Amino acid sequence: MPAQSVFFFFIDGLGLATPHENNPLGFDLESGLSELAECETWTSDHFSVMSRAGLLRRGIDARLGVDGLPQSGTGQATIFSGVNCALLAGRHYGPYPHSTSRSVLASANLYHKVGPNHSVFANAYPERFFSMSKKRDRWSTTTRCCLEADIRIRTMEDLASGEAIAADLTGKGLAGIASSQVIPISQHESAQRIVNLCESNRLVVAEYFHSDKAGHKQNHEMAASCLNSIGAFFSGLMTQMDFSKMSIVVTSDHGNIEDLGTRSHTLNPVPLLVRGPAAAHFDDVRDLTGVADAIAASVS
């Protein structure tokens, strides 16, 4: 087992806002959300500043000094490189990485910083994802980072063998689109798989994007389902992780699900939550540009 390991859980489209009727994060949800962050709700008032040994939570800037609504392509490329890719492109861009980000991701993404031999991307993808992405060379930021750093993108075989997790954490959604059989599991079992991967790697990354879909659809029921599923996953991590040697890092690329009154992204800050020894390395992180280097420093 490495001396220190980090599980980086990237959640697409999760911002911080005040409690209001269109903010599902302002209501009581699955207790794992509040338990992990040691706060009642994931809202701007509770994520103002909290920093102590083993726990950091604060809102960080996703606007990056560029006018317009933050978008996934430049926001995620910034998170996974430490370079302000919105400023590099001259605008916010998405959903895929902008052409100006390609050279950055090719040479200096998070996996390069930590080391490809010590890093794992835990998400499993169905066969059609690979065929569609290869056809137009349009890969998501997380998978393009894998390609550029020679990190294997996991498949349905890895999911079946317990060496990966589904993007929806249970596999229920994946079961409807994968050509091979998918047996759904609980969020707690997905958490156990992550912990197992952390035991032999310095960095384990997983991406959750259904939150962004719920926000765009302005669907309260779907949003609550997403947040409760994430909360159950966090509960599993809390009971199974050794926080003397393992850390959890959670952040997002832009706001969305915290305001179901609009189908667009928001200008809100996004949460930065760090639990475990890595928290000490994030004291100076104030926007998306600081995440990758802080993760790398925490496992070096």
N, C-alpha and C positions, 0 to 999 in steps of 0.2 A: 504493500500500500504506500502511495506517495506520502511525504511528510504532511502536506496540505493539499486539499482538493477543493474545487469550486464547482457547484452546479449553477449554471447561468440559465435562468428561465426567462426567455424573452416573450412578452405578451403583447401582441399587436393591438394598437388602438385603445389603450387604457390611460386616460388622463385623470387629473385631480381637479375636482370642483367642489363648491360648497354643497351641502345637502339641499336638494330640491326634488320636486315630484318626478322629474325626468332623469334623475341620477340614481340608478339602481345600486350604486356603491354607497349611497347614503342611508340604506336600510339594513336591517339585520339580515345577514346571509349565513352561509355555512361557517361555523366558528373557526375553521382553519385560517381564513383570511385575517381575522382579528388576532388570532393566537400567534401567527407568525410575526406580525408587525407590532404586537402588543399595543393595539389601539382598537377603539370601538368600530370605526368605519374607515375605509380608504377614501378619505375626503381631504380637501386642502387644509382644513383646520387641524387635522390630526397628523398631517405630513409636513407641517411647517418646519420643524427641526427636532430631531431626536438622535443624539449620538452618545453612546457610552460603550464600554467594553462589550464586544459581542453583538451589538445591535446598532444599526444606523438606518434611519428613515427620513427622507426629505423629498420635496418636490424639486425636480430639475427642469431646466429649460429645453424645450424641443424646437423652438423657433430659430435658434442659431443665428440671430442677427440678420435674417433674410425675410423680406416682406412676403405675405401670403400664408396660406394654411400649410402646416407641415405635412409631408407626404411620406409614404413608406420607403420608396426607393432611396432617397437621399438620407432620410432619418436612420434607416437600418444600416446603410453603408457607413454613416458616421459612427453609429454605435459599435459596429464590428471592425472599424479601422482606427478610430480616434482622430480622423481627419474631418473637418467640417465640409462634408460633401455637398451640402446645400449651397454654401458660399462658393465652392469650387465650380458648381454648375451655374451659379448665378440665379438660381431659383429652387424652389421645392419641386421635387419630381417623383413620380411613382407610377405603378407599383414596383417596377423593376429598377435595378441600379441604372443611373444615368451613365452615358458613355464616358463622361469625365471621371467617373468613379472607378472605371474598370481597371486602370493601371494601379490605383491605390489598393484595391482588393486583391489584385494579382501578386502584390509584393509585400503588403504590410497589413494583412487582416489579423484578426484575433488569434487564429490558429498558428500563423507564423510567429506571433509574439510569444505564445506559450510553448510551441513546438508540436508539429504534426504527430509525432510519436507519443505524445502525452495527452492528446485531445480526441474527443468523441462528439459527434453530432448524433443525438439519440433518436431523432424522428425517423420513422419508417415511411416509405412512399410506395404507392402502387405502381404497377407496370406502366400505366397510361401517363403518369407524371413524367417518367423518363422519356417516353416517345414524344410527347408534346414539347418538352423542354429542349430536347435535342433537335427537333425539326426546325425550330426558329432561333435556336441558341438563346432562349429567354429563360433564364434561371432566376429564382428568387435570390435575394441577397444571401440568405443563410446557406443555400445549396451552392451558389457560385463561390462563396468563401471556401467551401469544402473542395470544390474542383480545383481551385487555385492553390490550395495547400496540400493536395493529395490526401484529403480526408475522405474515407469511404462514405458514400451516401447509403443509408441502410434501406433494406427492402422488406417485402412481406415475409421472406424467409427468416430475417432477423427478428421480426415481430413474433413469428410463430415459435422461435427458439428461446424467446425471453430476453433477447439482446437489444431490444429497441422498444419504443412506445409509439402509440398513434398520436397524431396532432390533437385529437379530441380527448386524449388521456385514457379513454376506455376502449376505443376501436369500434364503437357502435356505428358511428358515421362512416368509417372506413369500410365496414362490412358491406355497405350498399354499393360501393364503387370498385372494389378490388376484384380482380378476376379469380384470385385464389381465396380460399376460405379464411375468414378472420373470426377468431373466437374472442368476443369481448371480455375484458377483465375490469376489475374495480380500479378506482383511482389510487387506492392504497397499494395495489399490486404494481401499478405503474411507478409509484413512489419507491417501492422496493427495488425495482429494476434500475432506477436512477441511482439509488444508494449502492447497489452492486457495481455499477459502472464507475462510481466515484472511488470505490475501494482500489481500483487498479489504474486510474487515470488522474491527471492533475486537473483537467478541465472537461466537464460534461455540459453540453448545450442542448436545450430543447426549445422549440418554438410553438406557441399557441396562437392561432390566428382567428379562431371562431368569435372571439370578442369583437374584432373589427367588423366581421360580417353582421353580428347582432346590432352594432351601432349603426351601420349603414341601412339596415332594414328597419331601424327604430322599433325593434321588437322587444317589448318588456319581458315577455315570457322566455324568449331565447336568451336575453341578456342575463336574467336571473339564473337560468340553467347553466350558462357558461360560468358565472361567478361561483355558483354552488359547487360545480365540478372542480374548479380551481381550488376552492376552499377545502374540499375533501382531499385533493392531491396534497395540499400543504399540510393537512393534518397527518397524512401518511408520512410525509418527510419529517415532520416534527417528532414523531414517535420512533422513527427508524434511523435517523441520522446521528452520527457521533459528532456533536458540535465542538468537540475539542480539536478535531482534525478536518472537519468538513464545514463548508459555508454555502449559503444560498444567496445568490444575487438575482434580483428581479427588477426589470425596468421595461419601458415601452418606447415606441418610436414617435407617437403623437397621441393626442386625445381623440376620443370618439364615443366609446360606450358610456362615458360618464354624463353625456347629455343626449338623451334619446329624443329631445325636442327638435333635433336637426339630424339629417342623414349625412352631413358632411363631417370632416374632421374638425377639431377645435384648436384654439390657440392656448389651451390650458397647459400648465406644466404636467409632467409625467412623474410617476412615483419612482424613487430609487429606494429599494429595500435590501439591506444586507444583513444577514444573520450568520454569526460565526466569527472565527478569527480574521477573516478577510475584511471585516468592517473597518478596521484600523486604517486600511489603505484607501478608503473612499472619502476621507474627511474634506478633501479639497475639490471633490467633483460637484460641479454646479450645472453642467449641461451634458448633452449626449457625447461630447467629444472626450470626456474623461473616463468613460466606462471601460473601454478595452484596456487601456494602460493600467488602470487600477486592478482589473482582474489579473492581468499578466504579472503585476508586481506581487500580488497576494499568493501566487503559486510558484514564484521563482525561488 
